Amino acid sequence: MKKIPSYFLNLMLAIGLTCSSGPTVYAASVKPQTSTLVREELVDFNTSSHKFHSPSCKWAIKCTSHCIKIPRSEALNRGGIPCKVCGGR
């Protein structure tokens, strides 16, 4: 088996890989990752009017130009205005 260079070992440890015993490393295993990120709901944001809609809103469905899907918080950060019909939810 080939020995893993120390710079590669340091990189593996930095990204969360664990290794077998000591400085002579022959194998690595991946630690299970637990994500603390929360998936945020996406809205349909009109870059022209700055209104945002729930994806199922009739006005979101009719929006063909200037519409992008972004997280609700991003729509609010861009000065977005919730739709009067769906409330952007």
C-alpha positions as CSV (number, residue, x, y, z in Angstrom):
1,M,0.0,0.0,0.0
2,K,1.1,3.5,-0.7
3,K,1.7,6.0,2.2
4,I,-0.5,9.2,2.1
5,P,1.6,12.4,2.1
6,S,1.2,14.6,5.3
7,Y,-0.1,17.6,3.4
8,F,-2.9,15.4,2.0
9,L,-3.5,14.0,5.5
10,N,-3.9,17.6,6.9
11,L,-6.4,18.4,4.1
12,M,-8.4,15.3,4.8
13,L,-8.6,16.2,8.5
14,A,-9.6,19.8,7.7
15,I,-12.6,18.6,5.7
16,G,-13.7,16.1,8.3
17,L,-12.2,12.8,7.2
18,T,-10.8,10.4,9.9
19,C,-7.9,8.2,9.4
20,S,-6.5,5.0,10.8
21,S,-3.8,5.0,13.5
22,G,-0.8,7.2,13.7
23,P,1.3,9.1,11.2
24,T,1.4,6.1,8.8
25,V,-2.0,6.4,7.1
26,Y,-3.3,3.8,4.7
27,A,-7.0,4.2,4.8
28,A,-9.6,6.9,5.5
29,S,-13.3,6.9,6.3
30,V,-15.8,9.7,6.0
31,K,-17.6,10.9,9.2
32,P,-21.3,11.3,8.9
33,Q,-22.1,15.0,8.5
34,T,-25.1,16.6,10.3
35,S,-26.3,19.8,8.7
36,T,-27.4,22.7,10.8
37,L,-28.7,24.5,7.7
38,V,-32.4,24.9,7.4
39,R,-33.9,24.6,3.9
40,E,-35.7,27.9,3.2
41,E,-38.8,28.1,1.1
42,L,-38.3,29.4,-2.4
43,V,-40.5,32.1,-3.9
44,D,-41.0,33.4,-7.4
45,F,-39.5,36.9,-7.4
46,N,-40.2,39.4,-10.2
47,T,-37.0,41.4,-10.7
48,S,-39.0,44.2,-12.5
49,S,-41.9,44.7,-10.1
50,H,-40.1,43.4,-7.0
51,K,-43.2,41.4,-6.0
52,F,-42.8,37.8,-4.9
53,H,-45.2,34.9,-5.0
54,S,-45.7,31.4,-3.7
55,P,-44.8,29.0,-6.5
56,S,-48.5,27.8,-6.7
57,C,-49.9,31.4,-6.9
58,K,-51.8,32.1,-10.1
59,W,-49.7,35.3,-10.6
60,A,-46.4,33.3,-10.2
61,I,-47.6,30.9,-12.8
62,K,-48.4,33.7,-15.2
63,C,-45.0,35.4,-14.7
64,T,-42.9,34.4,-17.6
65,S,-40.3,37.2,-17.9
66,H,-38.3,38.8,-15.1
67,C,-39.1,36.0,-12.7
68,I,-36.5,34.0,-10.7
69,K,-36.7,31.5,-7.9
70,I,-34.9,32.7,-4.8
71,P,-35.3,32.1,-1.0
72,R,-37.9,34.3,0.7
73,S,-35.3,36.0,2.8
74,E,-33.4,37.0,-0.3
75,A,-36.6,38.4,-1.8
76,L,-37.1,40.5,1.3
77,N,-33.4,41.7,1.3
78,R,-33.9,42.8,-2.3
79,G,-36.8,45.0,-1.2
80,G,-39.4,42.6,-2.4
81,I,-43.1,43.1,-1.7
82,P,-45.3,40.0,-0.9
83,C,-48.1,39.3,-3.3
84,K,-51.6,40.6,-2.1
85,V,-53.2,37.3,-3.2
86,C,-50.8,34.6,-1.8
87,G,-48.7,36.7,0.6
88,G,-45.6,35.2,-0.8
89,R,-46.0,32.0,1.2
